[in-house]
């Protein structure tokens, strides 16, 4: 039986019958293990990290990337970093590369599920240390002592328009908090400054993104930069002190599955704290370019 596709006069109501990536993954026999984290068989390839570093060095240099506060990341345990996110993840490329160069350790990105729907794409990201950002993977990763980073706002944060620059769109998304509680690790806020200035977003198209990925939340931005390139603004990432959830809120693994209303005040405080961190560093910035 085929699924019908409803089309109305309102373009916001269009939903394709299935995403193109779902169809391609099925046709290619999607590898369900790509992006899974197993501490005894980590898919991260150290040799590929060296290759990635040299390919992404031009990106970090183009944005004169600085990571300040890397010494605050705990050396003896895992942690879950949370941050604001920019268009197409260019901020992640700069942050992860620069942090790796400064510390010799990789911030393991908890990636969007759609990245792993195609086996070749999923295997590519997995070799660079990205894992499928579900709770089981995240908890195993953090309990293994790894540093991880996620963006609670997800695509809503990444694909926001220019008038929403530097606004965290986390809303009631508390999966990151449940993961940190289950793994019993601290949360580390990071403020990414400059990342929302690389492009000017004029709006969002309403066909290609949702056709590829199966949801209107993936509507792709219509943007301009320095021609086809991003503006050469300066990227600075400010790593804040870790938030120990047990010491500060009296919460631990036993609270990972607590009702949403019990965790909402903690989530709201972390969200507010990270937003204030971003705004504070924006106010102190002299220029977008240095």
C-alpha positions as CSV (number, residue, x, y, z in Angstrom):
1,X,0.0,0.0,0.0
2,X,1.4,3.4,-0.9
3,X,1.2,6.4,1.4
4,X,-0.7,9.5,0.1
5,X,0.9,12.9,0.1
6,X,-1.3,15.8,1.2
7,X,-0.8,19.1,-0.5
8,X,-2.7,22.2,0.4
9,X,-2.5,25.9,-0.6
10,X,-0.4,26.5,2.6
11,X,3.2,25.4,1.8
12,X,3.8,24.9,5.5
13,X,1.4,21.9,5.5
14,X,3.3,19.9,2.8
15,X,4.9,16.7,4.0
16,X,6.5,14.3,1.5
17,X,5.3,10.6,1.9
18,X,8.8,9.7,3.0
19,X,12.2,11.3,3.0
20,X,14.6,10.8,0.2
21,X,17.3,9.6,2.6
22,X,15.0,7.0,4.0
23,X,14.4,5.6,0.5
24,X,18.1,5.7,-0.3
25,X,19.1,4.0,2.9
26,X,16.6,1.2,2.3
27,X,17.9,0.8,-1.3
28,X,21.5,0.6,-0.1
29,X,20.8,-1.6,2.9
30,X,21.5,0.9,5.6
31,X,24.2,-0.1,8.1
32,X,22.5,0.2,11.5
33,X,25.8,-0.1,13.3
34,X,27.3,3.1,11.8
35,X,27.3,5.7,14.5
36,X,26.8,3.3,17.4
37,X,29.3,3.6,20.2
38,X,30.9,0.5,21.6
39,X,33.8,1.2,24.1
40,X,35.4,-2.1,23.1
41,X,35.2,-1.4,19.4
42,X,35.3,2.4,18.9
43,X,34.7,3.4,15.2
44,X,36.9,6.5,15.7
45,X,40.0,6.2,13.5
46,X,43.0,8.1,14.8
47,X,44.6,8.1,11.4
48,X,41.5,9.7,9.9
49,X,41.7,12.4,12.7
50,X,45.1,13.4,11.5
51,X,43.8,13.7,7.9
52,X,40.7,15.6,9.1
53,X,42.9,18.0,11.1
54,X,44.9,19.0,8.1
55,X,41.8,19.4,5.9
56,X,40.1,21.6,8.5
57,X,43.1,23.7,9.4
58,X,42.1,26.2,6.7
59,X,38.7,26.5,8.2
60,X,40.0,27.3,11.7
61,X,42.5,29.8,10.2
62,X,39.9,31.4,8.0
63,X,37.8,32.2,11.1
64,X,40.9,32.9,13.3
65,X,39.4,30.4,15.7
66,X,40.1,30.6,19.4
67,X,39.0,28.2,22.1
68,X,39.3,29.7,25.5
69,X,38.8,27.7,28.7
70,X,39.8,24.3,27.4
71,X,41.7,23.7,30.6
72,X,38.3,23.6,32.4
73,X,37.3,20.4,30.6
74,X,37.7,17.5,33.2
75,X,40.7,15.3,32.4
76,X,39.6,12.4,34.6
77,X,36.0,11.8,33.5
78,X,33.6,12.4,30.7
79,X,31.5,15.5,30.3
80,X,28.7,16.7,28.1
81,X,29.2,20.1,26.5
82,X,26.2,22.1,25.3
83,X,26.4,25.1,23.0
84,X,24.7,27.3,20.4
85,X,24.9,26.1,16.8
86,X,25.4,27.7,13.4
87,X,24.3,27.1,9.8
88,X,25.5,23.8,8.3
89,X,27.6,23.0,11.4
90,X,30.6,25.2,10.4
91,X,31.0,26.0,14.0
92,X,31.4,22.3,14.9
93,X,34.2,21.9,12.4
94,X,36.1,24.8,13.8
95,X,35.5,24.0,17.5
96,X,36.3,20.3,17.3
97,X,39.4,20.8,15.3
98,X,40.8,23.6,17.5
99,X,40.0,21.8,20.7
100,X,41.7,18.7,19.4
101,X,44.8,20.7,18.4
102,X,44.9,22.3,21.9
103,X,44.2,19.3,24.0
104,X,45.0,16.2,21.9
105,X,41.5,14.9,22.7
106,X,38.5,14.9,20.4
107,X,35.1,16.4,21.4
108,X,32.8,13.6,20.3
109,X,29.8,15.1,18.5
110,X,26.4,13.6,19.1
111,X,25.1,13.8,15.6
112,X,21.6,14.2,14.1
113,X,20.0,10.8,13.3
114,X,19.6,11.7,9.7
115,X,23.4,11.7,9.2
116,X,23.4,7.9,9.7
117,X,20.5,7.0,7.4
118,X,22.9,6.5,4.5
119,X,25.6,3.9,5.4
120,X,28.4,5.6,3.5
121,X,27.7,8.9,5.1
122,X,27.2,7.4,8.6
123,X,30.5,5.4,8.3
124,X,32.3,8.6,7.2
125,X,31.2,10.5,10.2
126,X,31.7,7.6,12.6
127,X,35.4,7.4,11.6
128,X,35.8,11.0,12.7
129,X,34.3,10.2,16.1
130,X,30.7,11.4,15.5
131,X,28.1,9.1,17.1
132,X,24.4,8.8,16.5
133,X,23.0,11.1,19.1
134,X,20.5,8.8,20.9
135,X,20.5,8.3,24.6
136,X,22.1,4.8,24.7
137,X,25.1,5.9,22.6
138,X,25.5,9.1,24.6
139,X,25.5,7.4,27.9
140,X,28.0,4.7,26.9
141,X,30.2,7.4,25.4
142,X,30.2,9.6,28.5
143,X,30.6,6.6,30.9
144,X,33.7,5.6,28.9
145,X,35.3,9.0,29.9
146,X,34.8,10.8,26.6
147,X,34.1,14.4,26.1
148,X,30.9,14.9,24.1
149,X,29.1,17.8,22.6
150,X,25.5,18.3,21.7
151,X,23.3,21.1,20.6
152,X,20.0,20.9,22.4
153,X,18.3,23.2,19.9
154,X,19.3,20.9,17.1
155,X,18.3,21.9,13.6
156,X,16.1,24.7,15.0
157,X,19.2,26.3,16.4
158,X,21.3,25.6,13.4
159,X,18.9,26.8,10.7
160,X,17.5,29.9,12.4
161,X,17.2,33.1,10.5
162,X,19.3,36.2,10.9
163,X,16.9,38.0,13.2
164,X,17.2,35.1,15.6
165,X,21.0,35.2,15.8
166,X,22.5,33.9,19.1
167,X,19.1,33.0,20.4
168,X,19.1,29.5,21.9
169,X,16.0,27.6,20.7
170,X,16.2,24.8,23.3
171,X,12.5,25.0,24.4
172,X,11.6,21.8,26.4
173,X,14.3,19.6,24.8
174,X,15.8,17.9,27.9
175,X,17.4,14.8,26.4
176,X,20.9,16.2,27.0
177,X,20.1,16.6,30.7
178,X,18.8,13.1,31.0
179,X,21.9,11.7,29.3
180,X,24.3,13.6,31.6
181,X,22.3,12.4,34.6
182,X,22.3,8.8,33.5
183,X,26.0,8.9,32.9
184,X,26.7,10.9,36.1
185,X,28.8,13.5,34.3
186,X,28.9,17.3,34.5
187,X,27.4,19.6,31.8
188,X,29.8,22.2,30.3
189,X,28.3,25.3,28.7
190,X,30.1,26.7,25.7
191,X,29.4,30.1,24.0
192,X,30.1,30.3,20.3
193,X,30.7,33.9,19.3
194,X,31.0,34.9,15.6
195,X,29.3,31.7,14.4
196,X,26.0,33.4,13.5
197,X,27.7,36.2,11.6
198,X,29.3,34.1,8.9
199,X,26.1,34.2,6.7
200,X,23.1,36.5,6.4
201,X,20.0,34.3,6.2
202,X,17.2,35.7,4.1
203,X,14.6,33.0,4.7
204,X,14.1,29.3,4.3
205,X,13.0,27.2,1.3
206,X,10.1,24.8,1.7
207,X,10.8,21.9,-0.6
208,X,14.4,20.5,-0.8
209,X,15.1,20.1,2.9
210,X,11.9,18.4,3.8
211,X,12.0,16.2,0.7
212,X,15.6,15.0,1.7
213,X,15.0,14.6,5.4
214,X,11.3,14.1,5.8
215,X,10.4,17.1,8.0
216,X,9.6,20.8,7.7
217,X,12.2,21.5,10.4
218,X,14.9,20.7,7.9
219,X,13.8,23.5,5.5
220,X,17.1,24.8,4.2
221,X,18.2,28.4,4.7
222,X,18.5,30.9,1.8
223,X,21.6,32.8,2.7
224,X,24.4,35.1,1.4
225,X,28.0,35.5,2.6
226,X,31.1,36.7,0.9
227,X,29.9,35.4,-2.5
228,X,29.6,31.6,-2.0
229,X,32.0,31.7,1.0
230,X,31.1,32.6,4.6
231,X,32.1,36.0,5.8
232,X,35.6,36.0,7.4
233,X,34.4,36.7,10.9
234,X,36.3,35.6,14.0
235,X,35.1,32.5,15.8
236,X,35.7,32.5,19.6
237,X,34.5,29.7,21.8
238,X,34.3,30.3,25.5
239,X,34.2,27.1,27.6
240,X,32.5,27.7,31.0
241,X,33.1,25.9,34.3
242,X,31.5,22.4,34.5
243,X,28.1,22.2,36.2
244,X,28.1,19.3,38.6
245,X,24.5,18.2,38.6
246,X,24.7,16.3,42.0
247,X,26.6,19.0,43.8
248,X,24.4,21.8,42.5
249,X,21.0,20.3,42.2
250,X,21.2,17.0,44.2
251,X,20.5,15.0,41.0
252,X,22.1,11.8,39.8
253,X,21.5,8.7,37.7
254,X,18.4,7.8,39.7
255,X,16.8,11.0,38.3
256,X,17.5,10.4,34.6
257,X,13.9,9.2,34.0
258,X,12.2,11.7,36.3
259,X,9.0,13.3,35.0
260,X,9.7,16.3,32.8
261,X,8.1,18.8,35.3
262,X,10.8,17.8,37.9
263,X,13.7,18.4,35.5
264,X,12.3,21.5,33.8
265,X,13.6,24.0,36.4
266,X,17.1,22.6,36.0
267,X,16.9,22.6,32.3
268,X,15.6,26.2,32.3
269,X,18.4,27.3,34.5
270,X,21.1,25.7,32.3
271,X,19.4,27.1,29.2
272,X,19.3,30.6,30.8
273,X,22.8,30.4,32.0
274,X,24.2,29.5,28.6
275,X,22.1,32.2,26.9
276,X,23.5,34.8,29.4
277,X,27.0,33.5,28.7
278,X,26.5,34.1,25.0
279,X,25.0,37.6,25.5
280,X,27.8,38.6,27.9
281,X,30.6,37.7,25.5
282,X,28.7,39.3,22.6
283,X,28.6,42.6,24.5
284,X,32.3,42.5,25.2
285,X,33.2,41.8,21.6
286,X,34.8,44.8,19.9
287,X,34.2,43.7,16.3
288,X,32.9,40.7,14.3
289,X,36.2,40.4,12.5
290,X,38.7,40.5,15.4
